[in-house]
Amino acid sequence: MEGFNVAIVGATDIVGQEIVKVLEQHKFPVASIQLLSPQYSSGVKLLFNHQRIEVKEAKPELFRDVDIAFFSVSADISRRLAPLAAETGAVVIDDSGAFDMSSTVPLVVPEVNPEDMEWHKGIIASPRCSTIEMVVALHPLHKVNPIKRIVLSTYESVSSSGSAALKEMTNQARLVLEGRRICPHVYSHQIAFNVLPEIGVFLDNGYTREEQRIAEQARRIWHTENIAISATCVRVPVWFGHSQAVTVEFGSPITPDEAKKILAQAAGVRVLDDPTVSFYPQPWAASGSDHVFVGRIRKDVSHPNGLVMWIVADNVRKGAALNAVQIAETGIERDWVGVKQSLASLNE
């Protein structure tokens, strides 16, 4: 396989660094790599395949020779730079949320809807980490027994808010244990030894933007408006790993054993389910893993067609970096992503 000229925009933050790690571990065919940051980072160097590479400020002219550009920055920066990169013929894989509801940009989870990549026009969006986790776990069941309704509560780690949130929680924990006063900055309230039922801005209907986005993204990925989805998103004092308590109503009855058999054969999913020995997914154990873990699969006693389950995944790895790299790998495998496609060919 020929090599690709790759750029990572946002290389200095948590997800960007994890993309670097995944590319190395997957032996992605990199001919050259540019590590870019929205801000000028004079003298900052990062390792890729044992080589120290200087981080440069992300500028449009740097995408001229780039084949694949991974964007992990704010939505505002992606809206400004991603179209400019695509205009050069680069394929942009973006996880900022800037394009997740654009009708001209496919929103892709490779285990679920890889075929949507075929119609990309230079930009492919990667969903939010909680959406990825949920649809990877539920899609194998949905294919067999269509889902009618989902009610989920997410327990989301601070790492999805970036390195500043990780530092703040660490500092807050120390201050609390020392009996000192807390002044939160990243979140509205103290996160150490606390939980916050607020992720994203509150909307007029009482839900947050994150809660609404999960529903919107899942329906778009599944190409349906017929699945009712209600989410409550909670920030918890965990460094890495998102957990979800999910109640699913199917079109017809399905037993826990049937669900376990289906999920045991599903790509990207691992079943950890033996309550007799307290064997179930936990965020600390999922850290660094490529898989979405499912456990505590049980019958919903409130509905004849329902199941309840517990889902866990590493939000930085599977929920962001890995999904982006898998999009690139799948696109290359199916000839939807190639070396320096021209803008004309992308618009054919």
C-alpha positions as CSV (number, residue, x, y, z in Angstrom):
1,M,0.0,0.0,0.0
2,E,1.4,3.4,-0.9
3,G,2.0,6.0,1.7
4,F,-0.1,9.0,2.5
5,N,0.8,12.5,3.5
6,V,-1.0,13.1,6.7
7,A,-1.7,16.1,8.9
8,I,-3.1,16.2,12.4
9,V,-4.7,19.5,13.3
10,G,-4.8,19.8,17.1
11,A,-1.9,17.5,17.6
12,T,-0.9,18.9,21.0
13,D,-4.1,18.1,22.8
14,I,-5.4,14.8,24.2
15,V,-7.2,13.5,21.1
16,G,-4.5,14.6,18.7
17,Q,-1.9,12.8,20.7
18,E,-4.0,9.7,20.7
19,I,-4.4,9.9,16.9
20,V,-0.6,9.9,16.7
21,K,-0.5,6.8,18.9
22,V,-3.2,5.0,16.9
23,L,-1.5,5.7,13.6
24,E,1.7,4.2,15.0
25,Q,0.1,1.2,16.5
26,H,-2.0,0.4,13.4
27,K,1.1,0.9,11.2
28,F,-0.9,3.3,9.1
29,P,0.8,3.9,5.7
30,V,2.3,7.4,6.5
31,A,4.6,8.8,3.9
32,S,5.0,12.1,5.8
33,I,3.2,13.7,8.7
34,Q,2.6,17.3,9.8
35,L,1.6,18.0,13.4
36,L,-0.3,21.2,13.5
37,S,-1.9,23.4,16.2
38,P,-4.3,26.3,15.9
39,Q,-1.9,28.4,17.9
40,Y,1.8,28.9,17.2
41,S,3.8,26.5,19.3
42,S,7.4,27.7,19.0
43,G,9.9,24.9,19.7
44,V,7.3,22.3,20.6
45,K,8.2,18.8,19.2
46,L,6.2,15.6,19.4
47,L,7.3,12.0,18.7
48,F,6.0,10.0,15.7
49,N,7.6,6.6,14.9
50,H,10.6,7.6,17.1
51,Q,11.1,10.9,15.2
52,R,10.8,14.3,16.8
53,I,8.6,16.5,14.7
54,E,8.1,20.2,15.3
55,V,4.5,21.3,15.8
56,K,3.6,24.1,13.3
57,E,0.8,26.6,13.3
58,A,-2.1,25.4,11.2
59,K,-2.2,27.5,8.0
60,P,-4.1,26.8,4.8
61,E,-1.0,26.6,2.6
62,L,0.3,23.7,4.7
63,F,-2.5,21.4,3.3
64,R,-1.3,21.8,-0.2
65,D,0.4,18.4,-0.3
66,V,-1.7,16.6,2.4
67,D,-3.8,13.6,1.5
68,I,-5.6,13.0,4.8
69,A,-6.1,15.6,7.5
70,F,-7.4,14.7,10.9
71,F,-9.1,17.6,12.7
72,S,-9.5,17.6,16.4
73,V,-10.0,21.2,17.3
74,S,-12.9,23.6,18.2
75,A,-15.9,23.7,15.8
76,D,-15.1,27.3,14.9
77,I,-11.6,26.4,13.8
78,S,-12.8,23.4,11.8
79,R,-15.4,25.5,10.0
80,R,-12.7,27.9,9.0
81,L,-9.8,25.5,8.1
82,A,-11.4,22.2,7.1
83,P,-13.1,23.5,3.9
84,L,-9.8,25.1,2.9
85,A,-8.0,21.8,3.4
86,A,-10.7,20.0,1.4
87,E,-10.4,22.5,-1.5
88,T,-6.7,21.4,-1.9
89,G,-7.9,17.8,-2.5
90,A,-7.2,16.6,1.0
91,V,-9.7,14.4,2.7
92,V,-10.6,15.9,6.1
93,I,-11.8,13.7,9.0
94,D,-13.3,16.0,11.6
95,D,-14.4,15.3,15.1
96,S,-15.2,18.9,16.2
97,G,-19.0,18.6,15.6
98,A,-18.9,21.5,13.1
99,F,-20.3,19.3,10.3
100,D,-22.2,16.6,12.1
101,M,-25.6,17.7,10.9
102,S,-24.6,19.0,7.5
103,S,-26.5,17.2,4.7
104,T,-23.4,17.4,2.5
105,V,-21.0,15.8,5.0
106,P,-21.3,12.1,5.9
107,L,-21.3,11.3,9.6
108,V,-19.6,7.9,10.0
109,V,-19.0,5.1,12.4
110,P,-17.2,2.4,10.4
111,E,-18.8,-0.5,12.2
112,V,-22.3,0.9,11.5
113,N,-22.5,3.0,8.3
114,P,-19.2,2.8,6.3
115,E,-21.1,3.1,3.0
116,D,-21.9,6.7,3.7
117,M,-18.3,7.6,3.1
118,E,-18.7,6.9,-0.6
119,W,-20.4,10.2,-1.2
120,H,-18.1,12.5,0.7
121,K,-17.1,15.8,-0.9
122,G,-13.8,16.1,0.9
123,I,-15.0,16.2,4.5
124,I,-16.1,13.3,6.7
125,A,-17.4,13.9,10.2
126,S,-16.8,11.7,13.2
127,P,-19.6,11.7,15.8
128,R,-19.5,12.6,19.5
129,C,-17.8,9.9,21.7
130,S,-21.1,9.0,23.5
131,T,-22.9,8.5,20.1
132,I,-20.1,6.3,18.8
133,E,-20.2,4.1,21.9
134,M,-24.0,3.7,21.9
135,V,-24.4,2.9,18.2
136,V,-21.5,0.4,18.0
137,A,-23.1,-1.5,20.9
138,L,-26.7,-1.3,19.7
139,H,-26.3,-1.6,15.9
140,P,-25.8,-5.4,15.8
141,L,-29.1,-5.8,17.8
142,H,-30.9,-3.1,15.7
143,K,-30.0,-5.1,12.5
144,V,-31.7,-8.2,13.9
145,N,-34.6,-6.6,15.8
146,P,-35.3,-2.9,14.9
147,I,-35.1,-0.5,17.8
148,K,-38.1,1.7,18.6
149,R,-36.9,3.6,21.6
150,I,-33.8,4.3,23.6
151,V,-33.5,5.9,27.1
152,L,-29.9,6.4,28.2
153,S,-27.9,8.1,30.9
154,T,-24.3,8.8,30.2
155,Y,-21.5,9.0,32.8
156,E,-18.8,11.0,31.0
157,S,-15.2,11.4,32.1
158,V,-13.5,14.8,32.2
159,S,-11.0,13.9,29.5
160,S,-13.6,14.8,26.8
161,S,-13.3,18.4,28.0
162,G,-9.5,18.4,27.3
163,S,-6.3,18.6,29.3
164,A,-7.4,21.6,31.3
165,A,-10.3,19.6,32.8
166,L,-7.9,16.8,33.7
167,K,-5.6,19.2,35.5
168,E,-8.5,20.9,37.2
169,M,-10.0,17.7,38.6
170,T,-6.6,16.6,39.9
171,N,-6.0,20.0,41.6
172,Q,-9.6,20.0,43.1
173,A,-9.2,16.5,44.5
174,R,-6.0,17.6,46.3
175,L,-7.6,20.8,47.6
176,V,-10.7,18.9,48.9
177,L,-8.6,16.4,50.7
178,E,-6.6,19.3,52.3
179,G,-9.9,21.0,53.3
180,R,-9.3,24.0,51.2
181,R,-11.6,26.1,49.1
182,I,-12.5,25.2,45.5
183,C,-12.9,27.7,42.6
184,P,-14.1,25.9,39.5
185,H,-13.1,27.2,36.1
186,V,-13.7,24.5,33.4
187,Y,-17.1,23.4,34.8
188,S,-19.8,25.4,36.5
189,H,-19.3,23.6,39.8
190,Q,-16.7,21.4,41.5
191,I,-16.1,18.1,39.7
192,A,-13.8,16.4,42.2
193,F,-15.9,14.0,44.3
194,N,-19.0,15.2,42.6
195,V,-21.3,14.6,39.6
196,L,-22.7,17.3,37.3
197,P,-25.9,16.6,35.2
198,E,-24.8,19.3,32.7
199,I,-22.9,18.6,29.5
200,G,-23.3,21.4,26.9
201,V,-25.6,24.4,27.1
202,F,-29.2,24.0,28.3
203,L,-31.9,24.3,25.6
204,D,-35.4,25.7,25.9
205,N,-36.8,22.1,26.3
206,G,-34.7,21.5,29.4
207,Y,-32.3,19.1,27.6
208,T,-28.7,20.0,27.0
209,R,-27.1,20.4,23.6
210,E,-25.1,17.2,24.2
211,E,-28.2,15.2,25.0
212,Q,-30.0,16.4,21.9
213,R,-26.9,15.9,19.7
214,I,-26.7,12.2,20.7
215,A,-30.3,11.7,19.5
216,E,-29.8,13.6,16.3
217,Q,-26.5,11.9,15.4
218,A,-27.8,8.4,16.1
219,R,-30.8,8.9,13.9
220,R,-28.7,10.3,11.2
221,I,-26.2,7.4,11.3
222,W,-29.0,4.9,11.3
223,H,-30.9,6.8,8.5
224,T,-34.1,6.9,10.4
225,E,-36.4,9.4,12.2
226,N,-38.4,6.6,13.8
227,I,-36.3,5.9,16.8
228,A,-37.3,7.8,20.0
229,I,-34.2,8.8,22.0
230,S,-34.1,10.5,25.4
231,A,-30.7,11.1,27.0
232,T,-29.4,12.5,30.3
233,C,-25.7,13.3,30.2
234,V,-23.7,13.5,33.5
235,R,-20.1,14.5,34.0
236,V,-18.4,12.2,36.6
237,P,-15.0,12.5,38.3
238,V,-13.3,9.9,36.1
239,W,-10.2,10.6,34.1
240,F,-10.9,8.4,31.0
241,G,-13.8,6.3,29.9
242,H,-17.5,7.0,29.3
243,S,-20.2,4.7,30.8
244,Q,-23.8,4.5,29.8
245,A,-26.9,2.9,31.3
246,V,-29.2,2.2,28.4
247,T,-32.8,0.9,28.2
248,V,-33.8,-0.2,24.7
249,E,-37.2,-1.0,23.4
250,F,-37.2,-3.3,20.3
251,G,-39.9,-4.1,17.8
252,S,-40.4,-7.6,19.2
253,P,-39.2,-9.5,22.3
254,I,-35.6,-10.4,22.6
255,T,-33.9,-12.3,25.4
256,P,-30.7,-11.4,27.2
257,D,-29.1,-14.6,25.9
258,E,-30.0,-13.8,22.3
259,A,-28.6,-10.3,22.7
260,K,-25.3,-11.7,24.2
261,K,-24.9,-14.1,21.3
262,I,-25.4,-11.4,18.7
263,L,-23.0,-8.9,20.5
264,A,-20.4,-11.6,21.0
265,Q,-19.9,-11.8,17.2
266,A,-20.1,-8.1,16.6
267,A,-17.2,-6.1,15.3
268,G,-15.7,-3.7,17.9
269,V,-17.8,-5.1,20.8
270,R,-16.8,-7.2,23.8
271,V,-19.3,-8.7,26.2
272,L,-18.3,-8.8,29.9
273,D,-21.3,-10.1,31.7
274,D,-21.3,-12.4,34.7
275,P,-23.0,-10.7,37.7
276,T,-22.4,-13.7,39.9
277,V,-18.7,-12.7,40.2
278,S,-19.3,-8.9,39.7
279,F,-17.9,-9.1,36.1
280,Y,-19.0,-6.1,34.1
281,P,-17.4,-3.2,32.1
282,Q,-15.6,-0.5,34.0
283,P,-14.1,2.7,32.7
284,W,-10.6,2.1,34.2
285,A,-10.4,-1.3,32.5
286,A,-11.6,0.1,29.2
287,S,-8.9,2.7,29.1
288,G,-6.6,2.3,26.1
289,S,-8.8,-0.4,24.5
290,D,-10.2,-0.3,20.9
291,H,-13.5,-2.0,22.0
292,V,-16.9,-1.0,23.2
293,F,-17.7,-3.2,26.3
294,V,-21.2,-4.3,27.1
295,G,-22.5,-6.0,30.3
296,R,-25.3,-6.3,32.8
297,I,-27.6,-7.3,29.9
298,R,-31.0,-8.0,31.4
299,K,-34.7,-8.0,30.6
300,D,-36.5,-4.8,31.1
301,V,-39.1,-5.6,33.7
302,S,-41.2,-2.6,32.7
303,H,-41.6,-3.6,29.0
304,P,-42.0,-7.0,27.2
305,N,-39.8,-5.9,24.3
306,G,-37.1,-4.2,26.3
307,L,-33.5,-4.8,27.4
308,V,-31.3,-2.9,29.8
309,M,-27.5,-2.9,29.6
310,W,-24.4,-1.1,30.7
311,I,-21.9,0.1,28.0
312,V,-18.4,1.4,28.5
313,A,-15.7,2.7,26.2
314,D,-12.5,4.8,26.2
315,N,-13.9,8.1,25.0
316,V,-10.5,9.5,23.9
317,R,-9.5,6.4,22.0
318,K,-12.5,4.6,20.6
319,G,-14.8,7.6,21.0
320,A,-12.5,9.9,19.0
321,A,-9.0,9.0,17.8
322,L,-9.6,5.4,16.8
323,N,-12.9,6.1,15.0
324,A,-11.2,8.8,13.0
325,V,-8.4,6.5,12.0
326,Q,-10.8,3.7,11.2
327,I,-12.7,6.1,8.9
328,A,-9.4,6.7,7.0
329,E,-8.5,2.9,6.9
330,T,-12.0,2.0,5.7
331,G,-11.9,4.7,3.0
332,I,-8.5,3.6,1.8
333,E,-9.6,-0.1,1.7
334,R,-12.7,0.7,-0.4
335,D,-11.0,3.3,-2.6
336,W,-13.0,6.2,-1.2
337,V,-9.9,7.9,0.1
338,G,-6.8,8.0,-2.0
339,V,-3.6,9.9,-2.6
340,K,-4.3,13.6,-3.3
341,Q,-7.7,13.5,-4.9
342,S,-8.5,16.5,-7.0
343,L,-11.4,18.7,-6.1
344,A,-12.9,17.9,-9.5
345,S,-12.9,14.2,-8.8
346,L,-14.4,14.7,-5.4
347,N,-17.4,16.5,-7.0
348,E,-18.1,14.0,-9.7
